[in-house]
Amino acid sequence: MFTPKKFSEGCSEGTNVQQELSLRLSRTRTICDMFLGGVNAFELEYIGSCKSSKSCNPFGDSIGYLPSLMSLSMIQCSNDRLSLRFLIEFRTNSYRGYYGSPNISTSLIGEGSWDEKKNRLCIVACRIYDASSSLEKSHVGDCTTRLSLRFPAILSIRNTSTIVGEIWSVKPRNESGFFDRVQFRYGGRIQLQGLKYEYMQMDKVKKSCPMKNPRNSSNRGQYPYGYSPDMRFRLWSSNFLKE
């Protein structure tokens, strides 16, 4: 397994984000705990013009389509609960079934470690070769794919993803197997302390729905008009004979 230093070096080409914009993990809530629920499906967002799959995913044109989803399935966690092994599967739909087998031909095997200084998970991923004939004869190679993942500290009406990340290749652009950077996001609920929501449209709300003037000049507060139809209520009662 790679050392944490190797992982941090592997993410040196990733997008740098200010530390306070990402949530910290604790010893009681580690990166392994975040993936204990099994498979997590992330939506892929291709940056730029991806007209073909050749330069937009780790598999090129060999799979014949452009994946829309990626899942991270934890295989193993280290004793310090800071490093993990993943099966990274790319597919076009979120349903595989609980007992469904992953498609190894569109999957990567990866090792990752949590960077406590930058509050992000860095993953080094490798291709799996010759898996179609027999899984026992398959072997791992081409470990030039990188993934970076973090938990945003602030959500808003425009940014609702609780997990965001990116995938990229460390190969030179003119080398075979290079692909453009791909972003991914997850919008499900997560349990992390410190997550906040920032209201961004309150000024527009106040302008669209101005406060009406009270009907009296007293400073005791604003109350609904007593004869308003909204103040109506009905009451039914039934009499029962008692012996």
Backbone torsions as a table, in degrees:
resi	resn	phi	psi	omega
1	MET	NA	144.2	178.6
2	PHE	-66.2	151.6	176.1
3	THR	-80.4	156.7	178.2
4	PRO	-54.9	-33.5	178.6
5	LYS	-63.9	-41.4	178.4
6	LYS	-62.7	-37.7	178.7
7	PHE	-64.6	-46.3	-179.4
8	SER	-62.3	-36.3	176.6
9	GLU	-67.8	-35.1	-180.0
10	GLY	-66.8	-25.3	-179.7
11	CYS	-96.3	11.5	-178.1
12	SER	-63.7	-25.6	179.5
13	GLU	-91.0	1.4	177.9
14	GLY	-76.6	165.5	179.8
15	THR	-70.3	124.5	179.5
16	ASN	-81.9	131.7	179.5
17	VAL	-125.2	142.5	178.4
18	GLN	-57.9	138.1	-172.8
19	GLN	-57.8	-38.5	-176.4
20	GLU	-71.6	-11.4	178.6
21	LEU	-85.4	-3.2	178.5
22	SER	-122.8	144.7	-179.3
23	LEU	-74.4	144.8	175.7
24	ARG	-86.3	154.1	173.2
25	LEU	-108.4	151.9	-178.3
26	SER	-110.7	174.7	177.7
27	ARG	-69.3	-22.7	178.1
28	THR	-92.2	-13.2	177.5
29	ARG	-135.1	83.8	-172.3
30	THR	-92.0	175.2	178.5
31	ILE	-64.2	-31.5	176.6
32	CYS	-65.1	-38.9	178.6
33	ASP	-63.0	-32.7	-178.2
34	MET	-68.2	-21.6	-177.7
35	PHE	-112.7	13.3	-179.5
36	LEU	-70.4	-18.0	-178.0
37	GLY	-72.9	-3.1	178.9
38	GLY	104.1	-133.4	-175.0
39	VAL	-79.4	134.7	174.7
40	ASN	-117.4	122.9	-177.7
41	ALA	-94.4	124.3	179.5
42	PHE	-112.6	138.0	175.5
43	GLU	-80.2	133.3	179.5
44	LEU	-92.8	137.7	177.5
45	GLU	-125.8	115.0	-176.6
46	TYR	-87.8	125.2	-178.4
47	ILE	-84.9	138.9	178.7
48	GLY	80.6	-158.5	-177.5
49	SER	-99.0	102.5	177.1
50	CYS	-103.1	85.6	-178.9
51	LYS	-84.9	-18.6	177.6
52	SER	-140.2	165.3	-178.1
53	SER	-83.2	-2.9	-172.8
54	LYS	-60.7	-46.0	-175.0
55	SER	-114.4	25.5	-174.5
56	CYS	-125.1	1.4	177.4
57	ASN	-155.5	163.8	-175.3
58	PRO	-64.8	-12.3	-174.3
59	PHE	-104.8	-6.1	179.9
60	GLY	63.2	-142.5	-179.3
61	ASP	-85.7	0.6	-174.4
62	SER	-67.0	-24.1	-179.3
63	ILE	-97.1	-13.8	172.7
64	GLY	80.4	5.4	178.6
65	TYR	-153.8	169.6	179.5
66	LEU	-104.3	111.1	-177.8
67	PRO	-61.3	145.1	177.9
68	SER	-107.4	-15.0	-178.6
69	LEU	-133.7	153.5	174.5
70	MET	-135.9	139.0	178.0
71	SER	-121.3	143.7	176.6
72	LEU	-114.2	112.4	179.3
73	SER	-110.0	118.4	-178.8
74	MET	-73.0	128.8	178.8
75	ILE	-97.9	-41.9	-174.8
76	GLN	-152.4	149.5	176.9
77	CYS	-125.7	142.8	-179.1
78	SER	-73.9	167.4	-178.3
79	ASN	-63.7	-33.9	178.9
80	ASP	-83.7	-1.7	175.6
81	ARG	60.9	29.8	177.5
82	LEU	-115.2	-13.7	-179.5
83	SER	-124.0	147.4	-174.9
84	LEU	-141.1	161.1	167.7
85	ARG	-114.0	137.7	-176.5
86	PHE	-125.9	149.4	159.9
87	LEU	-103.3	121.6	-175.5
88	ILE	-110.0	109.7	-174.8
89	GLU	-109.9	136.2	177.0
90	PHE	-110.2	133.6	-178.2
91	ARG	-155.4	-178.5	-176.0
92	THR	-106.7	-11.2	177.3
93	ASN	-140.9	161.6	-173.0
94	SER	-85.5	-14.7	-175.7
95	TYR	-93.5	123.8	173.9
96	ARG	-127.1	-14.3	-176.6
97	GLY	87.3	149.2	-175.9
98	TYR	-63.4	-38.6	-177.7
99	TYR	-101.3	8.7	-178.5
100	GLY	-68.9	144.7	179.4
101	SER	-88.0	141.3	177.7
102	PRO	-70.8	155.0	175.7
103	ASN	-86.3	102.6	-174.7
104	ILE	-66.0	-28.4	-178.4
105	SER	-68.2	-19.8	176.6
106	THR	-117.5	34.1	-178.9
107	SER	-127.6	155.6	174.0
108	LEU	-120.2	156.3	172.4
109	ILE	-109.9	134.6	-173.8
110	GLY	-140.7	157.6	173.5
111	GLU	-123.3	137.3	-177.2
112	GLY	-137.0	159.1	178.5
113	SER	-144.2	142.9	-179.4
114	TRP	-82.0	126.2	178.4
115	ASP	-93.0	104.6	-175.8
116	GLU	-71.2	-23.4	-179.4
117	LYS	-75.7	-36.6	-177.6
118	LYS	-108.9	3.0	177.4
119	ASN	53.4	53.6	179.1
120	ARG	-150.2	156.2	175.2
121	LEU	-99.0	128.3	177.9
122	CYS	-112.8	130.9	-176.3
123	ILE	-124.9	133.1	170.4
124	VAL	-102.6	121.3	-173.8
125	ALA	-116.9	147.4	-177.0
126	CYS	-127.6	150.8	175.5
127	ARG	-74.0	151.8	175.5
128	ILE	-111.6	119.1	-174.8
129	TYR	-107.4	152.0	176.6
130	ASP	57.8	33.9	179.2
131	ALA	-85.0	-16.4	-177.1
132	SER	-70.6	-35.5	-179.0
133	SER	-77.7	-48.4	179.6
134	SER	-162.3	133.6	-179.9
135	LEU	-65.4	-30.3	179.6
136	GLU	-68.0	-29.2	-179.0
137	LYS	-90.7	-3.6	-178.5
138	SER	-70.8	155.5	178.1
139	HIS	-143.9	160.9	-175.4
140	VAL	-103.1	139.0	177.1
141	GLY	-161.6	177.0	179.4
142	ASP	52.0	72.0	-179.1
143	CYS	-94.1	56.1	-176.1
144	THR	-109.3	9.8	178.8
145	THR	-99.2	136.7	-179.9
146	ARG	-123.4	146.0	174.2
147	LEU	-131.4	141.9	175.5
148	SER	-130.3	138.8	-173.2
149	LEU	-142.3	139.7	178.1
150	ARG	-146.1	168.1	180.0
151	PHE	-113.8	106.0	-178.0
152	PRO	-58.1	140.3	-178.5
153	ALA	-83.3	-21.9	-176.4
154	ILE	-129.9	127.6	174.1
155	LEU	-105.0	157.7	178.5
156	SER	-150.9	-179.9	-179.1
157	ILE	-64.8	-25.9	179.3
158	ARG	-94.4	-26.2	-178.5
159	ASN	-121.8	95.5	-175.6
160	THR	-107.8	4.0	-177.0
161	SER	-79.6	130.3	179.5
162	THR	-87.8	-16.8	174.2
163	ILE	-137.0	132.1	176.9
164	VAL	-133.6	154.7	180.0
165	GLY	-168.9	-174.3	-180.0
166	GLU	-151.0	156.4	177.9
167	ILE	-123.7	139.0	177.3
168	TRP	-152.9	166.9	178.1
169	SER	-108.2	139.8	177.5
170	VAL	-92.0	4.1	176.9
171	LYS	-73.2	153.8	171.8
172	PRO	-61.8	149.0	-176.1
173	ARG	-58.5	-32.9	-177.2
174	ASN	-88.0	4.5	-179.2
175	GLU	-94.8	145.7	179.7
176	SER	-62.2	135.3	-179.7
177	GLY	97.8	-6.9	176.7
178	PHE	-71.0	143.8	174.2
179	PHE	-141.4	153.0	-178.2
180	ASP	-70.4	157.8	-178.5
181	ARG	-61.8	137.0	-179.6
182	VAL	-123.0	133.3	176.2
183	GLN	-96.8	152.8	174.7
184	PHE	-140.8	155.7	-178.2
185	ARG	-149.8	156.8	-179.8
186	TYR	-133.3	129.4	-175.6
187	GLY	-107.8	8.2	179.8
188	GLY	-75.4	172.0	-178.8
189	ARG	-76.9	141.6	173.9
190	ILE	-129.9	156.2	180.0
191	GLN	-110.4	94.4	178.0
192	LEU	-138.3	135.5	-179.8
193	GLN	-73.1	138.6	177.1
194	GLY	100.4	-6.3	179.9
195	LEU	-68.6	129.1	-177.1
196	LYS	-124.2	159.1	174.4
197	TYR	-118.9	129.7	-179.3
198	GLU	-107.5	121.4	179.0
199	TYR	-80.0	122.1	-173.4
200	MET	-107.4	-14.7	-171.8
201	GLN	-115.5	17.6	-174.4
202	MET	-67.2	-32.1	177.4
203	ASP	-63.2	-41.3	178.7
204	LYS	-68.7	-34.7	178.5
205	VAL	-63.6	-43.4	-178.9
206	LYS	-66.2	-35.7	178.8
207	LYS	-72.9	-34.3	-178.7
208	SER	-77.4	-30.7	-177.5
209	CYS	-127.3	71.5	-178.6
210	PRO	-66.1	150.8	177.6
211	MET	-70.7	134.3	177.8
212	LYS	-82.2	150.0	178.9
213	ASN	-69.3	141.5	178.5
214	PRO	-67.6	156.4	-177.5
215	ARG	-77.1	-15.2	176.7
216	ASN	-130.7	165.8	-174.9
217	SER	-93.5	8.2	-180.0
218	SER	-70.6	154.6	-178.9
219	ASN	-99.0	20.1	-177.2
220	ARG	-85.8	4.8	178.0
221	GLY	111.4	170.8	-179.8
222	GLN	-101.8	132.6	-179.0
223	TYR	-129.3	154.8	178.1
224	PRO	-61.9	149.2	177.4
225	TYR	-65.1	130.3	-171.4
226	GLY	-63.1	-28.5	-178.5
227	TYR	-99.9	14.4	178.6
228	SER	-69.9	142.2	177.0
229	PRO	-58.5	-24.5	179.9
230	ASP	-69.6	-14.9	-178.1
231	MET	-92.4	0.1	-178.4
232	ARG	-73.2	146.2	169.4
233	PHE	-150.0	154.7	-177.9
234	ARG	-118.0	148.4	-179.1
235	LEU	-134.6	125.8	176.5
236	TRP	-112.0	145.3	175.2
237	SER	-138.3	149.7	-179.4
238	SER	-125.3	138.3	177.8
239	ASN	-97.7	132.2	178.3
240	PHE	-117.9	135.2	176.9
241	LEU	-74.4	130.6	178.3
242	LYS	-112.1	134.8	178.4
243	GLU	-87.7	NA	NA
